[in-house]
Amino acid sequence: AGVLATFLVLAGALLAVRAGGQALGWGFQLQSPGVVAALALLMLAVALNLSGVFHIGAGLQGAGHGPLSRLPGVAGAFFTGVLAVVVAAPCTAPFMAFALGAALFMPWPMALAVFLMLGLGLALPYVLISLNPRLLARLPKPGPWMETLRNLLAFPMYGAALWLAWVYARQTADALALLFGAGLMLALALWLYGRAQAAPGKGRAAGVGALLALIAALGLGVLAGKAPAASPNHAADVHLPSQAWSEQAVQTALAEGRPVLVNFTADWCVTCKVNESMSLSSARTAQALEQANAVYLVGDWTRRDDAITAELQRHGRSGVPLYLVYAPGRSEPRILPQLLTEGVVIDALKDAAD
C-alpha cells in the first residue's frame, strides 16, 4: 500500500506539473537540496533507532489487543514502502525508462495506470513472500539473533545518510556544515529521548533537552534546505575532457564535422556514477574519443534544469541516465543503452566518425 500510494502521488505530481506547462522527470524529488537534507536526517534517525539509541512504538505495544496494538507494525510497513519509492526512484528510472517516458505523454488515466503497474511490480515480491506460508515457515524463529540483525541493519542506513549528505554537498555551496549541525543535534535529541524512555517518570530533564535539541536540528535543517546552488563540476568527476551540454554546443560541434558524445547524468543517480567510473573513465574510451575527434558534453541534472528535462522527454525518457552519440550528417543521434559497457561506447564513437 505504501509503495502504490507513493507511486500514485509522484505520478500525480508529475502529471499536474506537466499540465501546468512545466517539465519534470522521474526522480525529481532529489533535485531539491531541502528534500535531500530531510532524507539524510531521516536516514540518520532510522539508523539510530536500529542501533537501539531510542525506540518507536514501545508504549503502544501493551495498549490492548485490538487494532491499536497492531498500529505500529502496519504504519511502519506503510511508511517503509513510501521511503523505498522516494529514495529508490532515481535508481529505478533506468530500468523503467521506456514505460515512464511513454506514461508522461499518455492521457492521465492511462498514465496513472502505468505508474500503478510499475508500483505493483516493485511491491509484488514482498507481497508474494508475505502471502506464501511455505516461505514464511522457512524464516528463522524469533530470538536474540533479531537484535543483532537489527543493529547490523543500521549500518546500511548510516551509509545511505552519508551518501545523501554527499549528494547535498554537490548541490549546494558551502552549506554542508549546516546539514552536519542538524544531524548532530538530531542525534543528541534522539539520544536524550532514548534516555527519557529508559527512565519513565524520571527523565523529564532529558525530555526537555531532547525537545530543545530537536528544535535546533529542525532550524539548522531548514537553513540547510534553503542553501544556494553550487556550480556543477562534472569535469572533475570523469577523466574525459568535457564541456557543459547545450543544444548550441551540439550544433557547433556537428557544424565542425565532429561527432558528439552526450552524457545526461546526476549526482544522485547511482547508475550514472557506475557507468562513468566503469565505461566513461577508461583509457580506451578516452583514446576512442580522441581518435574520433569527438566532443564530450555532460548535462548535469543534479538540480532542476528545464532544458535537460525537455531534451530527455524529446528522446522518450523521463530521467537519467541518457547517452547520445551524434554523427555529422545524421539527423538523429544514436541512443546508447542505459547500462553502458566500454565496448558499446567505443563502437558508437567509431561508427559516428566513419
C-alpha positions in Angstrom: 0.0 0.0 0.0 2.8 2.4 0.8 4.6 1.7 -2.5 1.4 2.0 -4.6 0.2 5.2 -2.8 3.6 6.8 -3.3 3.8 5.9 -6.9 0.4 7.4 -7.5 1.4 10.6 -5.6 4.6 11.0 -7.6 2.7 10.3 -10.8 0.0 12.8 -9.9 2.6 15.4 -9.1 4.4 14.8 -12.4 1.2 14.9 -14.4 0.0 18.1 -12.6 3.2 19.9 -13.3 3.1 18.7 -16.9 -0.5 20.1 -17.2 0.9 23.4 -15.9 3.4 23.5 -18.8 6.5 22.8 -16.8 8.9 19.9 -17.2 9.9 17.4 -14.5 11.2 13.9 -14.7 11.3 10.7 -12.6 13.5 11.2 -9.5 12.8 15.0 -9.5 12.4 14.9 -5.7 16.2 14.5 -5.2 16.8 17.6 -7.3 15.8 19.7 -4.2 18.5 20.2 -1.6 15.7 20.5 1.0 14.4 17.1 0.2 17.9 15.6 0.2 18.7 17.1 3.5 15.4 15.9 5.0 16.0 12.4 3.7 19.6 12.4 5.1 18.3 13.3 8.5 15.5 10.7 8.3 18.0 8.0 7.3 20.2 9.0 10.3 17.1 8.8 12.6 16.2 5.3 11.3 19.9 4.2 11.8 19.9 5.4 15.4 16.7 3.6 16.0 18.1 0.4 14.6 21.2 0.9 16.8 19.0 1.0 19.9 19.5 4.6 20.7 15.8 5.1 21.1 12.6 3.0 20.4 9.4 3.7 18.5 6.1 2.3 19.4 7.2 0.7 22.7 4.4 2.4 24.6 1.7 1.2 22.2 2.5 -2.5 22.3 0.7 -3.1 25.5 -2.2 -0.7 24.8 -4.7 -3.5 24.3 -5.3 -6.4 21.9 -7.3 -4.6 19.3 -6.2 -2.7 16.2 -4.2 -0.2 18.3 -1.7 -2.9 19.3 -1.0 -3.6 15.6 -0.8 0.0 14.5 3.0 0.4 14.8 3.6 -2.6 12.5 1.1 -1.5 9.9 2.2 2.1 9.9 5.8 1.1 9.9 5.3 -1.2 6.9 3.3 1.6 5.0 6.0 4.2 5.5 8.8 1.8 4.7 7.1 1.4 1.3 6.8 5.2 1.0 10.5 5.7 1.8 11.6 2.9 -0.5 9.9 4.6 -3.5 11.1 8.1 -2.6 14.7 7.1 -2.3 14.9 4.4 -4.9 13.0 6.3 -7.7 16.2 7.7 -9.3 17.8 4.3 -9.3 14.8 2.5 -10.8 14.4 5.0 -13.6 17.0 3.3 -15.9 15.0 0.0 -15.7 11.7 1.7 -16.3 12.8 4.3 -18.9 10.5 3.4 -21.8 7.4 2.9 -19.6 8.0 6.1 -17.7 8.7 8.1 -20.9 5.6 6.8 -22.6 3.4 7.3 -19.5 4.4 11.0 -19.3 2.9 11.6 -22.8 -0.3 9.5 -22.3 -3.7 10.8 -21.2 -3.7 11.0 -17.4 -5.9 7.9 -16.8 -3.6 5.7 -18.8 -0.5 7.3 -17.3 -1.8 6.6 -13.7 -2.5 3.0 -14.7 1.1 2.6 -16.0 2.5 4.1 -12.8 0.3 1.9 -10.7 1.5 -1.2 -12.5 5.1 -0.1 -12.0 4.5 0.3 -8.3 2.8 -3.1 -8.2 5.9 -4.6 -9.8 8.1 -3.1 -7.1 5.8 -4.3 -4.3 4.9 -7.7 -5.7 7.9 -9.7 -4.4 7.2 -8.6 -0.8 3.5 -9.4 -1.2 4.2 -12.9 -2.6 6.6 -13.7 0.2 4.2 -12.5 2.9 1.3 -14.4 1.4 3.2 -17.7 0.9 3.0 -19.7 4.2 5.7 -22.1 3.0 8.2 -19.3 2.6 7.3 -17.8 5.9 7.7 -21.2 7.6 11.3 -21.2 6.5 12.2 -18.0 8.2 14.3 -18.4 11.4 12.4 -18.5 14.7 12.4 -15.2 16.8 15.3 -15.0 19.2 18.4 -12.9 20.3 19.7 -13.0 16.7 17.0 -10.5 15.8 18.5 -7.8 17.9 21.9 -8.5 16.4 20.4 -8.3 12.9 18.6 -5.1 13.7 21.9 -3.5 14.9 23.7 -4.7 11.8 21.0 -3.2 9.5 21.7 0.2 11.0 24.9 0.4 9.0 23.3 0.5 5.5 21.2 3.3 6.8 24.2 5.2 8.1 25.7 4.6 4.6 22.5 6.0 3.0 22.7 9.1 5.2 26.3 9.7 4.2 25.5 9.2 0.5 22.7 11.7 0.7 25.0 14.2 2.5 27.4 13.8 -0.3 24.6 14.5 -2.9 23.6 17.5 -0.8 27.2 18.8 -0.8 27.2 18.5 -4.6 24.0 20.6 -4.9 24.8 23.4 -2.5 27.6 25.9 -1.9 29.4 25.9 1.5 26.3 24.6 3.4 27.3 21.1 4.4 28.2 22.3 7.9 24.5 23.2 8.4 23.4 19.7 7.5 26.1 18.2 9.7 25.0 20.5 12.6 21.4 19.4 12.1 22.5 15.8 12.1 24.4 16.3 15.3 21.5 18.0 17.1 19.1 15.3 15.8 21.4 12.6 17.2 21.6 14.4 20.5 17.8 14.8 20.6 17.2 11.2 19.9 19.8 10.0 22.4 18.2 12.2 25.1 14.7 10.8 24.1 16.1 7.3 24.5 17.4 8.2 28.0 13.9 9.5 28.9 12.3 6.3 27.6 14.7 4.2 29.8 13.7 6.0 32.9 9.9 6.7 32.8 8.9 9.4 35.2 12.5 10.4 35.9 13.6 11.6 32.5 11.9 15.0 32.5 15.2 16.8 32.1 16.3 14.5 29.3 12.9 15.0 27.6 13.2 18.8 27.7 16.8 18.6 26.4 15.6 16.3 23.6 12.9 18.8 22.6 15.4 21.7 22.6 17.9 19.7 20.6 15.2 18.7 18.1 14.1 22.3 17.6 17.8 23.2 16.9 18.0 20.3 14.5 14.9 21.5 12.7 16.2 25.0 12.5 19.5 24.0 11.0 17.7 21.6 8.7 15.5 24.4 7.3 18.6 26.6 6.8 20.4 23.8 5.0 17.4 23.2 2.8 17.5 26.9 1.6 21.2 26.9 0.8 22.2 28.4 -2.6 23.1 26.1 -5.5 26.7 25.1 -6.2 28.2 25.3 -9.7 28.3 21.8 -11.3 31.8 20.4 -11.8 31.4 17.2 -13.6 34.7 17.6 -15.4 36.4 16.7 -12.1 34.3 13.6 -11.8 35.2 11.9 -15.0 38.6 11.6 -16.7 37.4 12.5 -20.2 37.8 16.2 -21.0 34.2 17.5 -21.0 32.1 20.6 -21.6 28.7 21.6 -20.4 25.8 20.3 -22.6 23.7 22.7 -24.5 21.9 22.4 -27.8 24.1 25.1 -29.2 27.3 23.2 -28.2 26.0 20.1 -30.0 25.2 22.0 -33.2 28.6 23.9 -33.1 30.5 20.6 -32.9 28.4 19.0 -35.7 29.0 22.0 -37.9 32.7 21.5 -37.5 32.3 17.9 -38.6 33.0 16.4 -35.2 31.0 13.6 -33.5 29.4 14.4 -30.1 29.0 12.1 -27.1 26.4 13.4 -24.6 26.1 12.2 -21.0 23.0 13.3 -19.2 23.7 12.5 -15.5 23.1 13.4 -11.9 25.0 13.0 -8.7 22.1 11.2 -7.0 21.9 8.7 -9.9 23.8 5.6 -8.8 23.6 4.0 -12.3 25.1 7.2 -13.8 28.1 7.0 -11.4 28.7 3.3 -12.1 28.7 4.0 -15.9 31.0 6.9 -15.5 33.5 5.0 -13.4 33.4 1.8 -15.4 32.8 2.9 -19.0 33.3 6.6 -19.4 36.6 7.0 -17.5 38.8 4.3 -19.1 41.9 4.9 -21.1 40.4 3.0 -24.1 37.3 5.3 -24.1 39.5 8.4 -23.9 41.6 7.1 -26.8 38.5 6.3 -28.9 37.1 9.8 -28.2 40.4 11.3 -29.3 40.7 9.2 -32.4 37.2 10.1 -33.4 37.9 13.8 -32.8 34.7 13.8 -30.8 33.3 16.3 -28.3 32.2 15.1 -24.9 29.3 17.0 -23.4 27.9 16.5 -19.9 24.3 17.5 -19.0 24.1 17.9 -15.2 20.6 17.1 -13.9 21.5 17.1 -10.2 19.4 20.1 -9.7 16.4 21.1 -11.8 17.2 22.1 -15.4 14.3 22.5 -17.7 16.4 22.4 -20.9 17.8 19.0 -19.9 14.3 17.7 -18.9 12.9 18.8 -22.2 15.7 17.0 -24.0 15.2 13.9 -22.1 11.5 13.9 -22.9 12.2 14.6 -26.6 14.0 11.2 -26.6 11.2 9.5 -24.8 12.9 9.4 -21.4 11.7 10.7 -18.0 15.0 10.5 -16.1 18.7 10.0 -16.3 21.0 8.4 -17.4 20.7 9.1 -21.1 23.6 8.7 -23.5 23.5 10.1 -27.0 26.1 9.9 -29.8 25.7 12.4 -32.7 27.3 11.9 -36.0 27.9 14.7 -38.6 25.4 14.5 -41.4 22.8 12.4 -39.5 19.6 14.0 -38.4 19.1 12.0 -35.2 21.5 10.8 -32.5 22.2 7.2 -31.6 20.8 6.3 -28.1 23.1 4.1 -26.1 21.9 1.6 -23.5 21.4 2.9 -20.0 23.7 0.2 -18.6 26.9 1.0 -20.5 29.9 -1.1 -21.3 33.3 0.2 -22.6 32.8 -1.6 -25.9 29.4 -0.1 -26.6 30.8 3.5 -26.2 33.9 2.8 -28.3 31.9 1.2 -31.1 29.4 4.1 -31.1 32.2 6.6 -31.4 33.9 4.7 -34.2 30.6 4.4 -36.1 30.0 8.2 -35.7 33.4 9.0 -37.0 33.1 6.9 -40.2 
